[in-house]
Amino acid sequence: MAFQLSAEQRAIREAVREFGESEIRPVAQEYEADERYPHELLSEAADLDFVAPAVPEAYGGAGMDTVSELLVTEELWRADPGIGGSISAARFGTEMLLEYGDEWMKEEWLPKITAGETPICTGISEPAHGSNVAGMETRAEKSEAGSASDRSSAAAEKDGDEWVINGQKMWITNGTVADVAIIMARTKPEGGHDGISAFLTPTDVEGYDATRIDNKLGIRAQDTAEIVLDDLRVPEENVVGVLHEGFYQLMEFFAPARADVGAQAVGVAQAALDAAVEYAGEREQFDRKIGEFQAIRHKLAEMATAIEAARSLTYRAGAAIEAGDPERATRLASMAKLFASEHAVDVTDEALQVHGGAGYVSDHPVERFYRDARITKIYDGTSEIQKNIIADHLL
């Protein structure tokens, strides 16, 4: 099936690429070395509608279609997965708010996110439960009047109108920098897919304690956190969507999230190929540019082919999501994530090989791309999980 970008989509791609090359690339290594979250660049990107671009204009977004949003992610990751990834990840959770949040939630938080004032985070994974979302152990219990004599009278008066959440979340993007979070917690004790609910909470409250994880292999400018929830009190009105239906609500956004990871993988792979092509045209051995040797030329050809195939599959997944075809979107999104992430690791590895010893040190960005690409095979469902999903659609 042929896939052609519209003139508007091509213009979006060029605009993000220009921003990435002029604003992100020059400072990427500095932010990575400092493991510093790019607050200032998030604000600049927001001015250009690159933060949460699919959010409707009524809430400060650009109302972009799914493929356009994937283009933004791809080009941000092409500029740098650390900084660019921080910008594209600032929206993780807006989809849930848009689809299931009450109007007051949207009006209060979406304009702040699209303006780059704060990212949003979503607490799903736990130390013992990553791919097995239904196994989460974080609990939310309805408070009961007079159940805690050691609390203040003001707190006691609220009992019956609040949920009290206890548990631990792990590997949470934006956990220490977001002003608002969606916390997934079990509201029925028996376990399984039923009985998980979504709760909206500001993060500057008692009971929410986030610690940055700073020993990551890659994407070091991105904020990743461990969150401890210790008697976090959330008002009844802050339940997002239908009580006990949070798992099924979350399932609706797995395909867009996985297509987005496909775009991330395409972006970092393209960055690595660009660097390899440039280096092959400059580096000389045996009185010739190394790009003249067939061994190098064939590497570059295979890298370019893999990237183009991954890009096509990712865009097709985006088109299926936009068309409202859930079964096809789920299948294609898993295929896109699987294929693009696996090949991103291969491409960045080959790009480093083209650089030789020079690629093994931080003088060139390929060693960073190599480290950054590896995460795309893990989060939002590992490659093994994607294969299970694809097989389920075949059998």
N, C-alpha and C positions, 0 to 999 in steps of 0.2 A: 504494500500500500504506500503510495507516494505521500509525503508530508511536506507541505510548503508553509513557511512562516509568512504571516501577513506583513504589509509594510509597517504597520504600527508595532508589531512584535520585533521586527528587525531594528526599528528605531529604539525600542526599549533596550535591546541587547547592546547596541552601540553606546547608548547613554550610560549603562552600567559599566561597560568596559572602559569607557573614558574615565569614569569616576574611580574605578579600580586602579587604572594605570597611573593616574595623577595623584590620588590621595592615599591609596592603600599600599601599593607596592613599595613606595619610597620608605615607609616606616615599618614594614612588616617584620623585618628581622629584629628591630628594636623592641616591638611589642612582644614578640615571641620570647626573646631573651629575658625580658622583665616579667613575663607571664602576666601581662597587664590587660585588663578588660578595656576595650576601646570606646569609652563613654562619649568622647568628643566626636569620633567618627560615626557613631550611631546617630547622633544628632544631625550631622551633616548629611548622612544617607537619608534620614527622615525628610529633610528639606526637599529631596529629589524623589520622594515617594518610593524608596527602596526598602523601607521597613514595613512589614505586614502589607504588601502591595495589593493583596486580594480583598482586604477589608473595604467595605463600601465607603463611598465618599462622605456619607452622612456621619461617619465616625472618624473622619480624617484620613482614610485610606485612598487608594487610587482605583479600587474596584476592578483590578486586573483579572483576566481569565486565568485558568490553571496553567496553561502552557507559558503564558507571559511570566507568571510567578516562578515557574521552573527556570526560565531564562535568567531571571534576576539572581536566583540561587547559583546557577551555573557560573555566571560571570563574576559573582562575588567570590566564589571559591577559586575561580581561575586567577583572581587577583591575589588572594591569600586565604587559605582555609581557616587560619586563626582569627584574623580580623573580619574577613568576609563572612566566615561562618558565624561569628558572633552577631553580625548584622542580620543574616538570614534566619538565625535561630531566635531572634528577639520576639518572633510572633508565635512560638510554640505554645499553644493554648488558646489563641484567638479563635480558632475554628470551633472549639467547644463552646466558647462564649457566644459566638455568632449564632450557632445552631440551637443551643439549649439554654443560654443565659437569659435571665430576666432583663427587661429593658434598662432597669437602673444599673445593672452590672455593665452592660454595654456602654451606656452613656458615661459612667464613671471612669472606666478603665481603658476602653479601646482608643479614645483620642490621645491618652497619655502614651500608649504603646506606639501608635502610628506617628506621633510627634517625636519619638526617640527619647522621651523623658524616662522611660523605664522599659525593660523587657518584661515578659511574663514567663513563669516557669510552671511546669506540670510535674507533680510528684507521682510517679508510677512505680518504677523499679525499686527493689529493696535488696538488702545484702544477700538474701537467700532466694530471691525471686526476680529474675530478669525476664526471660522469655515466657515463663509461666506466670502471666499476669493474674490469672484466676487464683493463684496460690498466695496472694498477698496477705500479710499478717497485720498490717496497720488497722487498728480498730477505731470506729467512731461509735460512741454510745450516747444515747439520749440522756441528758441530765434529768434528775428528779428533784423536786422541791424538798429541801431539808435533808438531802442525802449527805451533805458534808458540813458538819458543824463548825469546822475550823475555817470555813470561808467567811468573807465579810458578808454583812447583811445585804449589801448591794448585789453581790454575786449570787447570793441565795435567791434573791427576788427574780433573777433571770432563769433559774432552774426551770426546766420544762420547755424552754424556748431555745435551748442551745444543744449542740452536739459537742462532745469532748473527745478529742482525737489523740491517740497515743500510738507511736510506732516510729519506724525509721525508714527513710528513703535514701537511695544510693544512686550515684551517677546522674544527678539531676542537673540538666543544663539550666544556667542562669540562677541557680539556687541561692547564691549569696548576693547577687546584684539586682534581682527583681524586687519590685515593690509589691507585687501581687503574685499569688500562686493558686493553682488548682491542685488540690490534694485528693488523690484517690484513696478511699478507705473502705474497709468492710463494715457494713451496717447490719448484716445478718451473720450470726456466729457459725452457721453450719458450713460455710465455705462454698466453693464452686463459683460458677460464673454469675449466678444470681446473688444479690445482696452486696454489691459494690456500688458506692455512690461517689459523686464528685462534689467537692466543697471549695468555694472561693474564699480566700482569706488574704488580707494584707500580711506582709511579712514582718512588719515592725511591731509585732504583738508578742505578749508573753506566751510561751509554749512553742514558738517556732525558732529553732536554733540551727543555722546553716554554717557548715565549715567547708571552705574551698579545698578541693583535691588538687594538689599542686605538683604531683609526681607523675604526670601523664607522659606517655611516649610522644604524643603530638598534639595538635590543636591547642597549644599552650596558652594562647591569648583568650581562648574561650573559657567561660566560667563553668566549671563542673563542681558539684557539691554533694556532700552528705548532709541530710537534714534529719534532725531529731525532733520529733513531735511529742512534747511532754505536757499533757493536759491542755492542748490547744483548744480553746473554746471558740466555736463557730456558731453564729446565730442560725436558727432554722431557715431564715430567708436566704441564706447563702448556699443552700443546696443548689447545684447547677443541674437543671433538667429534672428527671424523674428519680425519686428515691429508690434505691436498690437496682437501678438500671444503668449505672455508670459504666460497667464493662461493655455493654452493648452500644452505648453512646460512643465510647472510646473506639470500638471496632470500626465505626464509620469513618474514622480519620486515619486508619492504618494505611490505606492505599495512598492517599495524598502524602503522608509522611514518608512512605517508602519510595514513591516517585521523586520526592524531594532529595532523598539520599542518593538516588540515581543521578540527579542533576549535580549534586555535590561531587560525586565520583567523576562524572564527566568533566567538571570544571578543573579539578586538581590534576586529572590525567592530561587535559589539554595544556595546562600550565607546564607540566613536566615535558610534554612533547615540544612545546615552544622553546623551552630552555635547551633541550637536546638539539633541536635543529639549529639554533643560534650557535651553540658551542661547536657543533660539527662543521659549521661554515667558517669557524675561526681557528680551531685547533689544527696544528700541522704535525704530522709524523711522516718520516721518510720523504720529506720534501713535498708533501701533498696535504691538502686539507683532508681531514679524516672523513668528511662527508663524501669524498670521492671514492672511498673504498666500498665495495659491494656489501661487505658484512655490515657496515654502519647503515648504508642505504636501505638494506632489507629490514633492519631493526626499525628504522623510522617508518617504513611503509607499513609494517605490521602494527606498529603502535597507532598510526593514523587510522588504519582500517578498524581496529578495535574500538577506538574512540567514536568514530562515526556510527558504527553499529550500536554502541551504547547510547549515543545521543538520540538516534532514531527511535530506539525502543523506549527511552524515557519520554520523549515527546508524544509518542503514541499512547503511553500510559496516561499522560496529562490530558490528551484529547478524549480518552475514554472516561476519565473522571469528570471532565467538563460536560460531556454528553449525558451524564447521569446513568451510565451503564455499570452498575456496581460489580457484577460478576466478571465482566471483561476487565474492568479497572483493577480489581483485586489481583487477577491473574497477571496482567501486564505490568502492574506496579511491582509485584514480587519478581517477575522476570527482569525488569529494569534494574531493580536494586541488586539482585544477584549478579547479573552480567556486568553491570557498570562497576560495581565495587570490586569484584574479582579482577577485572581487567585494569582498574585504576591502580591496584597494587602491582600488577604485572608491568604496566606501562611506566610507572614511576621507578620501578626496579630497573627496567631497561634504560630509562633516561639517565639514571645514576651510572649505569654501566658505560654508556656512551661518554660520560664525563671522566671515566676512569678514576684515578686517585683524587682528582680535583672535586669529584662529586661526593666524596666521603667526608668532606669538611664543610663548614658553614660559609665558606667564601662564595659558594654557589647555592641557590635556593633548592636544588633538586633533593638534597638530603632532607630538607624540611618537608618537601612534598611527599617524599617516600614515607616519612613518619606519619604525616597527616592523613595520607590515603588509607592507612590501615584500619582506622576506626570505622570506615564506611561498611566494612564486612561484619561489624559487630552490632552497632546500635540500631534501634528500630527493627529489630528482628535479625538474628544472625543469618549467614548464608544457608546454614542447615535448616533453619526455620523456613526460609523462602523456598527451598527445595521441597519441603513438606507441603507447603501451600500450593505450589505449582502441580505437584503430583496429585493432590486432592482434586484439582480441577481436571485432571486427565483420567482419573480412574472412577 
